[in-house]
Amino acid sequence: MLDHISLRVQDFPRAIAFYRAALAPIGYDVRMEFPDVAGLGEPGKPDLWVMRSDNPINPTHLSFRADRAGVDAFHAAAMAAGATDNGPPGLRLDYHPNYYAAFVLDPEGNNVEVVCHEPPGAPKKIAARASAARAKTAKKPAAKAKKAPAKKAAKPPAKPAGKKAKGKKRK
């Protein structure tokens, strides 16, 4: 199971502006931000880290899961944010009968996909999970239980008076 992905970019401000706009329709936004590094994700946890690099970039492929409406909305938002179309929303029957996806190239040439594996009209598991995550993060944290005071560690027994510590003789 993947926990997070790091994507290196050369034009950090342009990349963050693109990903903010393109991934907003599927519930992603910036969760943490530092100079030249930002963590994006659904409420609760950043799982896509975008960071500036001075090294040459090797474009990669990223794929996110959403419902079919999310696929369509992602493609429209990405195109409006400056993406290059790399495959409009639609079925990709070569993969499986319900593989509904859209592909764009981000401003640095990375192939970004949003896919739905469910048949039309299937329960929206992804949307329900995102809603649950948003609700969970909106709740106030529960009051912490009071901690019992820590017990003091027992002191080691004192050495009897007049006895020397055993050890090797020094020369």
Helices and strands as residue ranges (DSSP letters): E 5-9, H 12-23, G 24-26, E 29-34, E 37-41, E 48-52, E 61-65, H 68-80, E 84-91, E 100-105, E 111-116, H 125-138
